[in-house]
Amino acid sequence: MSSQRSTSSNKITDDELNGLILRLQTLLPQLDQSRHGRVSAAKVLNEICSYIRRLQNEVDGLSGRLSQCLDSMDLTGFDAEIVRDLLQQ
């Protein structure tokens, strides 16, 4: 019984879900509501997933470039540690 109560209290309402979808939609300029009107939740979620994948690819590419740059620099162990600490902030 208590597990049923906890699951039902964790359920999200349709209004909350629609609100979240609209907030996600604002993060995607290509789905600007003022130009496209109402967009389906499936399209918004699909576009958000694609956007996250593109961002991850960009992060991976930048990380690789940074590693190459750091490898080509003549850094002492102390300098390299400072650079790593700065990058992790």
Secondary structure, DSSP 4 states (H G I P E B T S, - for coil): -HHHHHHHHHPPPHHHHHHHHHHHHHT-GGG-HHHH-S--HHHHHHHHHHHHHHHHHHHHHHHHHHHHHHHHS---HHHHHHHHHHHH-
